[in-house]
Amino acid sequence: MTSRVVQYRRFGGPEVLEVVEREDPVPGEGQVLLAVRAAAVNPLDWKLRSGAMAGTDAPPEPQVPGYDVAGVVEAVGAGVTDLAVGDEVLGKAPGAYAEKAVATATSLVRKPASLSFAQAASVPVGATTTYRVLDLLGLGEGDHTGTTLVVDGASGAVGVYAVQLAVARGATVIGTAGAAHQDDVRALGATPVLYGDGLADRVRALAPQGVDLALETAGKGALRDLVALTGSPEKVITIADYAGAQELGVTFSSGADPADERRWLADATECLADGRFRTTAVVTYPLEEAGKAQDDNQYGRVAGKLVLVP
Ligand SMILES: NC(=O)c1ccc[n+]([C@@H]2O[C@H](COP(=O)([O-])OP(=O)(O)OC[C@H]3O[C@@H](n4cnc5c(N)ncnc54)[C@H](OP(=O)(O)O)[C@@H]3O)[C@@H](O)[C@H]2O)c1
């Protein structure tokens, strides 16, 4: 059997993405084959496609972008006992921009009926990154009443979960966003503030008690203000500003143990199913518009999580 997939054979702009037909992949030991119902666009996808993160001119073999996925199990490989054909799941599958994708079974959790496939695909990277960085900031499981956290990029895919999880753990959260998303950030339980010049003064006015910790998720130059607000680079973590982190001595966080990621994804999914968390708005595109969806995300043209629906 063959199916459609988005790939690129050289680095560049959205024009390097092409939809091609290929043989369906076969799940190996511990893997499942998914009929992809939705694959979300993450900033990492267009950063990798651009070649900015590679040391060569072209990838060694055609690359299929994507990680965040929701779909239906179509076949199971050897050793998979907790998933069966027909199960509806969400999680991470390298090469998710496709009609069919192979995923490690342990990187998936069951999709609650209350979430659409598109909503489900919007969750994994944003939610799991949040659990990781809050742990690193010392805002892990437990009651953090009395702690004030600034989340820069609070209306983004990571930011919305960071706000919700920190608020659920008792923290007072101030979240930066553009003018159009101030109300969205407030609805998540944070005090909204505009990002941009003068951020530190605006936050000080909102937090006379002081700021204890800060999470930078936007990569738009707020790190210096966040260090000034918390008083120390050790009280700030960034997931998006590698150069700024190097310059200021702030921790840049990426990657996690897959077992932790599955536990975090399961918890976030449970919170979404019972209404403690809400997803971002989702906007869907066909596979043929993967380049447009990546561009719309890169240039902030469309709010919410952009999701490909094969
Ligand atoms: N290291 C890791 O493990 C990891 C994991 C996930 C993501 N990331 C990175 O984190 C970044 C964000 O990812 P995402 O998926 O959350 O992106 P996203 O959904 O596209 O959100 C980006 C956010 O940035 C905000 N923003 C735009 N201009 C800003 C400014 N000048 N100051 C502050 N915020 C601004 C936007 O706010 P408005 O829409 O309100 O304007 C939007 O909410 C990306 O660079 C991504 O590669 C890293």
The ligand as a MOL file (V3000), in Angstrom:
LIG
                    3D

  0  0  0     0  0            999 V3000
M  V30 BEGIN CTAB
M  V30 COUNTS 48 52 0 0 0
M  V30 BEGIN ATOM
M  V30 1 N 13.5150 23.8240 23.6250 0
M  V30 2 C 12.3870 23.1120 23.5610 0
M  V30 3 O 12.2790 22.0140 24.0890 0
M  V30 4 C 11.2040 23.7060 22.8440 0
M  V30 5 C 9.9740 23.0330 22.8400 0
M  V30 6 C 8.8800 23.6460 22.2050 0
M  V30 7 C 9.0430 24.8790 21.5940 0
M  V30 8 N 10.2660 25.4710 21.5850 0 CHG=1
M  V30 9 C 10.4600 26.7870 20.9750 0
M  V30 10 O 9.6910 27.7240 21.7180 0
M  V30 11 C 9.2440 28.7610 20.8510 0
M  V30 12 C 7.7300 28.9140 20.9850 0
M  V30 13 O 7.0890 27.7560 20.5290 0
M  V30 14 P 5.5050 27.7020 20.4430 0
M  V30 15 O 5.1350 26.4450 19.7640 0
M  V30 16 O 4.9060 28.0320 21.7720 0 CHG=-1
M  V30 17 O 5.2630 28.9270 19.4260 0
M  V30 18 P 3.9170 29.6260 18.9740 0
M  V30 19 O 2.7370 28.7990 19.3290 0
M  V30 20 O 4.1340 30.0110 17.5750 0
M  V30 21 O 3.8350 30.9130 19.8890 0
M  V30 22 C 4.7240 31.9670 19.7910 0
M  V30 23 C 4.3110 32.9960 20.8050 0
M  V30 24 O 5.2810 34.0490 20.7920 0
M  V30 25 C 4.5730 35.2270 21.1010 0
M  V30 26 N 5.3400 36.3810 20.6770 0
M  V30 27 C 5.4310 36.9290 19.4360 0
M  V30 28 N 6.2350 38.0130 19.4820 0
M  V30 29 C 6.6400 38.1190 20.7800 0
M  V30 30 C 7.4690 39.0310 21.4670 0
M  V30 31 N 8.0750 40.0510 20.8440 0
M  V30 32 N 7.6790 38.8270 22.7920 0
M  V30 33 C 7.1040 37.8130 23.4510 0
M  V30 34 N 6.2840 36.9290 22.8450 0
M  V30 35 C 6.0750 37.0840 21.5310 0
M  V30 36 C 3.2620 35.1040 20.3790 0
M  V30 37 O 2.3330 35.9090 21.0570 0
M  V30 38 P 1.0990 36.6340 20.3190 0
M  V30 39 O 0.5150 35.5890 19.3890 0
M  V30 40 O 0.1720 37.0000 21.4410 0
M  V30 41 O 1.6520 37.8040 19.5690 0
M  V30 42 C 2.9540 33.6150 20.5140 0
M  V30 43 O 2.1280 33.3700 21.5820 0
M  V30 44 C 9.7270 28.3910 19.4500 0
M  V30 45 O 10.9420 29.0720 19.1900 0
M  V30 46 C 9.9780 26.8950 19.5510 0
M  V30 47 O 10.9440 26.4400 18.6170 0
M  V30 48 C 11.3370 24.9160 22.1930 0
M  V30 END ATOM
M  V30 BEGIN BOND
M  V30 1 1 1 2
M  V30 2 2 2 3
M  V30 3 1 2 4
M  V30 4 1 4 5
M  V30 5 2 4 48
M  V30 6 2 5 6
M  V30 7 1 6 7
M  V30 8 2 7 8
M  V30 9 1 8 9
M  V30 10 1 8 48
M  V30 11 1 9 10
M  V30 12 1 9 46
M  V30 13 1 10 11
M  V30 14 1 11 12
M  V30 15 1 11 44
M  V30 16 1 12 13
M  V30 17 1 13 14
M  V30 18 2 14 15
M  V30 19 1 14 16
M  V30 20 1 14 17
M  V30 21 1 17 18
M  V30 22 2 18 19
M  V30 23 1 18 20
M  V30 24 1 18 21
M  V30 25 1 21 22
M  V30 26 1 22 23
M  V30 27 1 23 24
M  V30 28 1 23 42
M  V30 29 1 24 25
M  V30 30 1 25 26
M  V30 31 1 25 36
M  V30 32 1 26 27
M  V30 33 1 26 35
M  V30 34 2 27 28
M  V30 35 1 28 29
M  V30 36 1 29 30
M  V30 37 2 29 35
M  V30 38 1 30 31
M  V30 39 2 30 32
M  V30 40 1 32 33
M  V30 41 2 33 34
M  V30 42 1 34 35
M  V30 43 1 36 37
M  V30 44 1 36 42
M  V30 45 1 37 38
M  V30 46 2 38 39
M  V30 47 1 38 40
M  V30 48 1 38 41
M  V30 49 1 42 43
M  V30 50 1 44 45
M  V30 51 1 44 46
M  V30 52 1 46 47
M  V30 END BOND
M  V30 END CTAB
M  END
